Amino acid sequence: MSDSIFDSAKAQLDKALKYYSIDSESELRLQTPKAALSVSIPVRMDDGSLRVFQGYRVRYNDLLGPAKGGIRFHPGVNIDEVKSLAFWMTFKCAVVGIPYGGGKGGVTVNPKELSLLEIERLSRGYMSAVADFIGPNVDIPAPDVYTNSMIMGWMVDEYSKVSGEYTPSIITGKPIALGGSLGREDATGRGGYYALEAMRDGLGLPKGKLTVAVQGFGNVGYHFARLAAEAGHKVVAVSDSKGGIYTDDGLDPKSVHQVKEESRELKAAYCQGSVCEIRDFQSISNEDLLELDVDVLVPAALENVITEKNAPKIRAKVVVELANGPTAPIADEILFENKIHVIPDILANAGGVTVSYFEWVQNRMGLYWEEQEVHERLKKKMDAASFEVLELSKEHGCDLRTCAYIAALRRLNEAVKAKGTLRNFNSRR
Ligand code: GLU
């Protein structure tokens, strides 16, 4: 089997097309990216030397609106990955019904090895290298793995310099002071939590308190864990790239996060103000965390962590994919056979881009909403998309990922038809 992520992503689409056929011209348009840019970014390092980093931006599709998607700083970034992530963005935006196509960007770099000033120079260098390729009505970046609002702030500043005008709507996930939206910071985790709540009865999850394990304790995994714990669920395990922690009694994600911010280490903790008490916990590997006997498993780190090898050992009742592409297609089949529901990435983690859309709308209006309004609008979008996917799963008997693709395909197909297809043309002659 090919180890291209893009081939795996396309396999998901091909499967959906077996359940739901669309105009052949729509199918054709979804097979390849609209445009891809590769750039070299020279960066002056703190010691005076020069390094050249490799960067990418892919505009996969803009049938429903300008391309939209984050920028990733990670050593594993390559064109195959960026293309796949841009592909998923196309379907993600269509599932939640926001007027965007799909895009993605990335730089091959380990930002943990760079100083803050070097990261600033790299961020500005990336933006000036791709500035002509993007635009508020063309392609709008945002944060992704190892990028954050601070980096978006440097990038919007750089774009405004290059373009000669203040342009907040060029990028989302910005600091509030530079036109960011309230509620964007926790939007991806929050959206995943809303999707889970909307679907839990339909998926047959037990009533009341659920047990939860979260792989990845970055911005996305942390906020999901925090919201789940605040709602009374028991978060028994969390992990980061170095490994995880487990306790039967349940963790307090806020305290774990506070201790991690101070010590860079994950420990079970309970904090009151700045005083933290470390509690008993067991260390657990990232691999073992995935196989815990919990109600809800949340992969919130990188792609391809649930594979043919470990899928038969997954014991969770529901998997909520907050990472992009964490489940390989063959693992999907195994989970489906084992009656484990997967709330797919293109739905589960769509909260981030949904609030990005709200941010862009606010930038264009010059009018800013209160946080509560952002939460309410996000919930409405996540509920509607989740119920639509559940309905489709009853109608077609397909797994949730395939059904999410069907929901997206319906919208994309309408757009292709409205632009004019051969069939349309022939029927009007
Ligand atoms: N990087 C996030 C994602 O994969 C957010 C994208 C955005 O807000 O445009 O969905």
Residues whose N, C-alpha, C, O or C-beta is under 5 A from the ligand:
A	BS01	LIG	K68 G69 G70 I140 P141 A142 P143 D144 N349 G352 V353 S356
